[in-house]
Amino acid sequence: MKKFTALLLTLVLSAALLAGCGEKAQEQASAETPAGTEETAAWPEKPIEIIIPYSPGGDTDFNARAYTEYLSEELGVPVVATNVTGSSGTIASRQVKDAANDGYTVLFSHTVMNVNEMVGIADFGMDDFEIACIAAMSPGEVITVRSDLGVTNLDELKAYTQEHPGELDLAIDFGTMVNINGLQMQQAGIDVNLITAGSASERVAALAGGHCDIIINAYGSVKDYLATGEFVALGTTGSQTAEGLGGIPTAKEQGYDITLDKHYFFAFPKDTAPEIVEKFAAAVEKASQDPAYQESIMTAYAQEPFYASPEDGLALMEASKEIIWSFEEQMAG
């Protein structure tokens, strides 16, 4: 009887010990397995929202929406675009920065984020996001005047401003890339006043209505006016000539350092799982190769398809940041 009792006690203690080891092993396995692995593997399971920092109808809005149909097909869930405007794009950027990092909220913005950070409109920058990729590149903004000004290139514009100092107004949106272009123009000896006139469409209306003399806008927003002859293109801010712009020379080709490339990017909130970011980037890259997508961006904005990985994209953004921050003193003044 004593032997039976001892054996029973031994079995009970062994069972308890094994159970304890099993629980400890399970806890250790759980600690070593990243949280949300199953959810990450299943992503996406619901609609993805792309936040656009500008109003409908502009180049940023167009480029984001040009991707949505193709991304929906590639990812198997609806990809919807939402415009969140205000404060030169920073309201939308902050909304995404502060969103849950579950892969269902994505920012579509561009080089302007570096300007926002430099002027202090935003207290955050590219490092506060997970950059998925550079998805598009502008062929360069178009430096545009009304035809009644009587100038056709940047040399003629510079000569006019020297003969009429302080007379011409360049419409900008403070804290944006065209703000930097305006400072570059002044630095190049073209005497213009920088006046705030709002969004791209508002600047077009201001030029057409005679409320300003010069604008620097995406090609798609001015091409109809160029076709009628009401507006004249003096040059572009791109770093290289774009075939789709019909021979408009760059400012750089004309001897003027009025250059800042606009790269459009997709970005997730910080610490979004790398697997999600990579899967989304792969879908963007595939979509960028679709002939229908390529035709749509050429027709609307004379854009060639452009894609860059997160690493290459960050290098491009750092290069633009260097240009932008060189104007910190002028912007502060």
N, C-alpha and C positions, 0 to 999 in steps of 0.2 A: 504493500500500500504506500509505504514511504517512497519506494522507487517510482511508482506511478505518479505520485504527487510531484516529485522532483522533476520528472520528465515533462509533465504538464506545465510546470512553472518555466522550464527551459524553453519550451515551444512558444509560450506567451511572450517571454522576454525577447526571443528571436524575432517574432512577428512584429513586435513594437519597434525593434531596432531597424528592421527592414523598411517598415513604414516610414520611420523618421528619415532614413537615407533617401527613400523615394521622394519625400516631400522636399528635402534639401536639394536633390538633383533637379527637381522640377523648378524650384525657385531660382537655382543657378541658371538653368536653361532660359527661363523667362527674362532674367537680368541680361543675358547675353544676346537676346533676340530684340532688335529694334522695335519700339512701339509702333503699331500701325502697319506692320509688314504685310498683313493680309489685305488691308485697305489699299496699300500702295500697289500691291500686285494686281488688284482688281480695278485700279483707276484707269479710265474714268467710268463712273457709274451713274452720273447725273450731268445736267447741262453745265458747261463751262462759260463763265462770263468774262468777256474782254472789256476792260475799262479804257475808254478813249478820253484823253484830257481836253479835247477841243470840240467845238460845235460840229454838227453834221454839215457835210458839203465841202470841208477843207481837205487838204492833202493827207493829213494824219488819219482823219476819219475814213477817207477813201481807201488808204492802204490797209487799214485794219479790216475793213469790211470786205476787201478783195480776197482776204484769206478765209473768212468764216465758213463759206460753203465747202471749201476744200478740206478744211480742218474737221468739219462735222463728218464728212465722208471718211476721212482717215481715222478719226478717233471713235467713231460710232455713237456719238452723243451730240445733241445740239450745242453749237458754239455760237453764243449770242453776243452782240456788241452793245455797249451802253455808253452814252456820252455824259461825262461828268465835267462840267466846265468851271472855270474860275481860277484866279490868281496865277495866270500864265501856266496852267497845267498842274500846279502843285496840289490842288484839292484832290484831284483824281489820283495822283501819285501817292499821296498820303493815305488815301482810302485803301489802296492796294497794299501799301507797306504795312498797315495795321490790320489787314484781313487775316483770317485763319490760313495757315500754311498747308492746306489740304489739297491744293492743286486745282481748285475750282474758281479762283479769282486771279486774273492775269492782267498786267498792265501792257498797253501798247503805246509807247511814247518814242521820243527821239532825242537827239543831241541837246535839246533845250534843257534837259534836266541838269546838265553841267552849268548852264547859265543861271538857272533858278538857284542852285546852291551858291554860286559865286556872289550873286547880288543879295543873298540873304532872304529871298522869298521862301526858300525851303531850308530847313535845318538838317537835311539828309541828302544823300546822293546815291550814286550807282552801287556803292558798297553795302547799302542797306537793302538790296534786293538780290535775288538769284536770277541772273541774266540767262535766259534760255538760248537766245541767238539774236543776231542782226538779221532782220527779215527783208529789208528793202533799203534802197539808197536813192535819194533825190538826185536828179541830173544837175541840180543847182537851181537856186532861186533866180528869178529873172529881175534885173534892175530895169524898171519900167517908168516911162514918162508919157505924158500926152503928146500927141504929134504937134500940137500948136506951140510947143516950147521951141521947136525948130532944131533940136539936137538929135544926132543919130548914133553917137558912140561916147565913150567915157572921156576922151580927149576934148570933145566939143562941150560936154557937160562941165568939165573942169574949167575950161576957158570961159564959159558963160558965168559960172559962179565967181570967177575972179573979176569979171566985169560988173557983176551985180552981187556984191558981197552981202550975205545975210538975207538974201531975197527968197531963196528956194527952201521949201519945207519937205523933209523926208518923213513919211508916215511910218511909224514903227509900233510895236507892242512891247512895252517895257519888260525887261527881263527875259527876252527871247533871242533867238538867233539873229533876227533882223536888227535887233538893237546892237549886237556886236558888229554886224555888217555896216551899220550906220557909223559906228565909231571907226571902223576900218576906212570908210569912205572919207571921213574927216581927216584921219591920219594921212591919207593919200593926197591931201591938199584940195579936196572937193568941198567947198564951203556950203554946207547945208545945215539947216536947223532940224533937230530931231523932235518930232511931235508925236505924242501918243494918239493912236487912232484905232486901237482894238485889233480884232481878228483879221484874218486874210480877206474875208468877204467885205468887212467894213472898210478896209484899206482900199480895196478896189472901188467901192462906192465913193470914197473920199476923193480918189484921183479922178474918177469920171465926173464927179460933181464940182471939181475945181477947188476942193477944200485943202488939197495938198498938191505938190508938184512931182513927187517921186515916190514910188513904192518898190519894195523888194519882196516879190511873191512867188509862190510855186507856179509853174507854167500853166497848169490846168485852170487856175483861177483867172488868168489874163489872156489865154490863147484866143478866145472869141474876139476880144478887143484888138488884139494884134492882127487878126484876120481881116477886120473891117478897116484897119488903118487908124482907128481912134487912138490907140496906144502904140508906142515904139519901144522895142527892146534894145537896151544899150549894151547888155552883157549879162553873164550869169556868174553866180558865186561858187560854182562847182570847181573842183580841182582839175577836171579834164573836160574836153569838149564832148557833148552828148549828141550823137547822131540824130536822135529823135527830136531835138530842138530846132531842126531845120537850119543849122548853120549859125546860130547865135553864138558869138565868140565868148569865151570866158573873160572875166576881168583880168585874170592872170595873164592871158595871152595878149591883152592890151597894155600890159605893164603896170597893172594896179593890184596890190595885195588886198583884194576884197574877196576873200575865200574862206569858206567854212562848210565842209561837207555835212549833210544831214543824213544820219543813219537812224533808221527806224528799228526799234527792238521790242521783243516780248520779254517780260520779266515777272517773276513770281515773288511772293513775300519771302523774306529771309527764312532759311532753314526748311524750305520745302524739300521734300525727299528728292535726292538726285535722280532716282529712277523716273519720277514723274516729269522732272524738267527735261531729262534726256528723251523720254517718249514724246513729249510735246515738240521738242526741237526737231526730232526726226520727222514728225508729221509736217512741220513747217517746211523743212528742206524738200520733202517730196512734193508738197503743194507748189513750191516755188518753181518746180520743174515742169509743171503742167502747162501745155501750150495755151490753153484757154486763159489761164491766169496771166501768163506772160503777155498775151495780146491785150488783155484788159488794162494792164498798167501802162503799156506803151501808148494805147489809144488815149487814155485819160491824162496821163502826166509825163509822157515821153520817157518813161523809166525802163531801163534794162533790168532783168531779174538780178537780184543780189542776195547772197546768203553768206553769213559768217558764223562760225562756231562761237560758243561763249568766250573761249580764250582769245580768238582773233578779234571778236567783237569788242572785248574789253580793251584790247590794245588800240583799236580805232577810237574808242571813246576817250581813252587817256590822251591820245594825240590831239583830239579836239579840245579836251579840257585844258591842255597847255596853252592853246591859242586863246581860249576864252578867259582864262585867269590872268593873262598878260594885260587885260583891260580892267583889272580890279580897281586900280586907282581912279580911272576915269569914271567908272560906274559908281564908285563911292562918292565922287564929287558931284 
